[in-house]
Amino acid sequence: MKKKIMLLGNHGFVIYNFRKELIKKLLDDGHEVYVSLPYDEKVEIMKSWGCKFIETNVDRRGTNPVTDSKLVKHYIEILRSVKPDVVLTYTIKPNLYGGLACRILKIPYISNITGLGSGFNGNPILRNVLTQLYKAGLKKANCVFFQNTEDMKELTSRGIIRGDYKLIPGSGVNLDEFKFHPLPEGDTVNFLFIGRIMKDKGIEEYLKAAEKIKKEHKNVKFNVVGFIESTHSHYKEWIDDLNDRGVITYHGYQKDVKPFIVDSHCLIQPSHGGEGLSNVLLEAGAMGRILIASDIAGCRETITGKNGYTFKKKSFESLVKALDKFINKDNDEKIEMGLLSRQHIELNFNRNIVVKKYLKEINTND
């Protein structure tokens, strides 16, 4: 049975990067696919595939209740207009407010918890507000997909999820797009941070660790790829200073991170929490890179102990110990770790697994 399927997201780049295989499969199967999110350059690509686009401006980090209530109203309007057979929601606000709109209109919807966000780890008042919003937005979901077990336990133990729910391997990774590459040759060990430059992503721990390690090891290089969030502009002076002194190399925002992963030995993810399942760890692991990450849900799942290390979150001293441990490995051991990284991702995080689970849920709503 052919259906109208609508995807709600907060960023065209994210939907394009992590849902394109699902979208293309739905289009190939003859379904009518709508995407509703803020406009960016990726929207035109999705339209060229055959998607229909409805612009929805989502303030990803805003907490203004008036703005958020307008978002609910907007979702109700577009859902009434399109009358989709099923809606797929991604990220926090589309999950909460898109889910609530679907609930009000009694439209089947499937939500994906791509991370609870830093608000769930914050003050108790905000946590309680978010709990009530999640109850409202997810209560009538046909299925809720979780990307890690801790988020799943958090929401189910609070009675937020009343219907069906399942664990999936994050967004998965396209193994053909992120191919295996041998580690770089030479004596220099290249470390890489990819992410938004903000406190919750652990940039402070990374920069402090880089300063300490550079004093003790000559043949190391620390790379930073990502844009500085407008709310964290104070990091610019620090990053510029470290870059000028040769402690780090700052590359700014990059559309394609693959060349930077190829040039690295190890990907570092020092996040403080709120991850669903880290896509950058999946991508780097698929390309055969060693993984060092905070010991938190959404990161530890990609690390076996044989393909990298976890360290205590918010502790640059713990990160330094992990970096030292890797630097002191001989070359053959590093090569073996890279091979095991690819193997682990191949076996457990192929994006085709995620696509198949979505198709199964969509087809159960016939």
Secondary structure as UniProt FT lines:
FT   STRAND          4..8
FT   HELIX           12..28
FT   TURN            29..30
FT   STRAND          32..37
FT   HELIX           41..49
FT   STRAND          52..55
FT   HELIX           65..82
FT   STRAND          86..90
FT   HELIX           92..93
FT   HELIX           94..98
FT   HELIX           99..105
FT   STRAND          109..113
FT   HELIX           118..121
FT   HELIX           124..138
FT   TURN            139..140
FT   STRAND          143..146
FT   HELIX           149..157
FT   TURN            158..159
FT   STRAND          164..167
FT   TURN            170..171
FT   TURN            175..177
FT   STRAND          189..194
FT   HELIX           199..201
FT   HELIX           203..216
FT   STRAND          220..225
FT   HELIX           230..232
FT   TURN            233..234
FT   HELIX           235..244
FT   TURN            245..246
FT   STRAND          249..250
FT   HELIX           258..262
FT   STRAND          266..269
FT   HELIX           279..286
FT   TURN            287..288
FT   STRAND          290..294
FT   TURN            297..299
FT   HELIX           300..302
FT   STRAND          308..311
FT   TURN            313..314
FT   HELIX           316..327
FT   HELIX           331..348
FT   HELIX           351..363
FT   TURN            364..365
//
